[in-house]
Amino acid sequence: MVLTINVAVLLAVIIILRLRRRTEARSRNDEKLTVVIVLVFGVLIAPTAFGQGILDVVVQLVQGVSQSGR
């Protein structure tokens, strides 16, 4: 039996656990580490179908906001 862990899923769990902590309990280094973890997570999911779906939604939102401002 082979057990595999998707790194993106593992990072998503770590991000959720880190963000659940109270803001007052975080140090500046702790916040920097969270930002680095989120950036690595973004790089890992960017080439996937899920990442492309998120990109499409964000592009549509930006286009809608820019067109409503005209």
For each residue, the residues with C-beta under 8 A, 3 or more apart:
1:
2:
3:
4:
5: 9 10
6: 9 10
7: 10 11 44
8: 11 12 41 44 45 48
9: 5 6 12 13
10: 5 6 7 13 14
11: 7 8 14 15 37 40 41 44
12: 8 9 15 16 41
13: 9 10 16 17
14: 10 11 17 18 37
15: 11 12 18 19 34 37 38 41
16: 12 13 19 20
17: 13 14 20 21
18: 14 15 21 30 34 37
19: 15 16 34
20: 16 17
21: 17 18 25 26
22: 25 26
23: 26
24:
25: 21 22
26: 21 22 23 30 31 34
27: 30 31
28: 31 32
29: 32 33
30: 18 26 27 33 34
31: 26 27 28 34 35
32: 28 29 35 36
33: 29 30 36 37
34: 15 18 19 26 30 31 37 38
35: 31 32 38 39
36: 32 33 39 40
37: 11 14 15 18 33 34 40 41
38: 15 34 35 41 42
39: 35 36 42 43
40: 11 36 37 43 44
41: 8 11 12 15 37 38 44 45
42: 38 39 45 46 51
43: 39 40 46
44: 7 8 11 40 41 48
45: 8 41 42 48 50 51 54
46: 42 43 51 55
47: 51 52
48: 8 44 45 51 52
49: 52 53
50: 45 53 54
51: 42 45 46 47 48 54 55
52: 47 48 49 55 56
53: 49 50 56 57
54: 45 50 51 57 58
55: 46 51 52 58 59
56: 52 53 59 60
57: 53 54 60 61
58: 54 55 61 62
59: 55 56 62 63
60: 56 57 63 64
61: 57 58 64 65
62: 58 59 65 66
63: 59 60 66 67
64: 60 61 67 68
65: 61 62 68 69
66: 62 63 69 70
67: 63 64 70
68: 64 65
69: 65 66
70: 66 67
